[in-house]
Amino acid sequence: MEIFLIEDNKGDVGLIEKFFKDTKIRIRLYVAENGEEAVRDLYGENNFLGSLRQDIIILGLNLPKKDGSEVFREIEENNDL
């Protein structure tokens, strides 16, 4: 399972990693620490996710540079995402 986590709080990232480890669900977790980085990653500009389709996107709301609601709108408005 491919999961893209958009979260700037390292403690929250650790909790999510622990959750999936404890449930024994095999995942590949990609993390973006701010909204601008997330959008670049989603569009493949960072060569991070490229054409990879995520099974789940976990999106924090209070993000630096571009907040979660702005990132959500961009995802929602783009049929390719």
C-alpha angles and dihedrals in degrees: 000000000000115000126184112200117194105193135129098197108092091200091058091047089053092050092052091048090050092048093056092042091052092049090050091229107152110233143163106219122202118188131200116187099204140024097254092052090048093054092047090050093048091052090047094243093132094048084236103113100004110168092346113132112217119221091207134016115199108196127193116211104212101059130153122248094010121020125231095256090057091049090048091052091052092050092046094049096050114074091196091063 
